Each structure stands twice: as C-alpha cells, then as structure tokens.
C-alpha cells in the first residue's frame, strides 16, 4: 500500500515568511510524528499526535512552530516568520499504534526547507 | 537526560571487512533501542530493534545495559550496506524517538 507522503518535497522561502508543510500518514495509522533533520544535528523530535489525545508538543523549538492534525489523518506543520536556522529536512512518520506497544514508525520522504 | 551518542560521523571499510557502528545512550529507565538506515535517495527505515533480537541483512545489535551501548555489527560488509545509520531510543512504553547524529558507512569495493 501507499506509504507516508509529504508535500511539498522542496520549499524555498524568504526569511520572515510563513510556510506550511503537509503530511499524509498511512491509512489507519493513529500515531503521527514530526521530526526535523538539520545538517550535523541528527533527527530532532518536534511533535506527536495519538488519536484524539492532546498532542505532545514538547519538541517544538519555539512558538513560531505549530502543528495540527485534522480528522485524525492529515497533519500540517506551520512555521511562522521563518528564520534561516529553520532550514532543514522535515520528516513525518506514522505508526498503527503508539511506539511503545511494539509498533514501527514509517517515515515519509521529507520536505526540504530552505530559508533565504 | 535522554541522549544517544554516535561518536563516528564516517566509517569507511572495504568489502568483506567487519563493521561495528557504535552507539551509546543515556537514559534513567529501560529504553527500547533501534537502528534506522537511510540509503541514498530513499526514506529512513527501521533496520532492527533490540527486543526482536533479529539479524537483518546480516546486521546484529546487542543491548549492553552495563555499558549503555547498542553497537551495530556485521561480520562481512557489502557495498550495498553503504548508507547513513541512525541509532535511536524510545522510553519503554513511550512514543517519540530520540536519535543520534548518525554515522555514514562507506563500503569500498
């Protein structure tokens, strides 16, 4: 079946502009995660959605970052007033249930964001 | 603090040589440990997890709680093993993954 998809695949924006990144998880997956992959920094957890529970936002680096998940499926990560340090690859992942239950996270191809 | 350390940014070996990618972690409880791999132009994918005790593509990893390590090993490297490897942990019964900075493995012919 179809895997996790993300759009756009690449985004170039000017400093100060807002951007929206989209994630379509695997159908039926209740858990959805966003990570950021910066050069030399590895992958950094941003936010986690599980069903109808309140999201775990503990990894969001500033209040310029927000995310929502509509209808328990598609998620949008929004970055307001982008800064050059926001340049990174933003990865989305989904799993059929919380990771701790033995499930696997499946990753999307990522959105490469460049802030000029 | 929860942390995963991969001390080597780059590891280069010749085909047929043994490979060991190091991973150390710090976590106060009992985490679950993973290795993820990203081949060129492909998405990140799970290679193996310690609770499965599997050997995937000839790779194995043993959790050493005393040394808080989860090194990835393969006795005979192949060219197709060239990729970026990430070690990660998840708090037991938890959700998010905490990743190391990754090690690029290059296997020369």
Interface residues (C-beta under 8 A of the other chain):
Chain A: X3 X4 X31 X33 X35 X40 X41 X42 X43 X44 X45 X48 X50 X56 X59 X91 X98 X99 X100 X102 X104 X105 X106 X107 X108 X109 X110
Chain B: X6 X32 X43 X44 X45 X46 X49 X51 X86 X88 X90 X91 X92 X93 X94 X95 X96 X97 X98 X99 X100 X101 X102
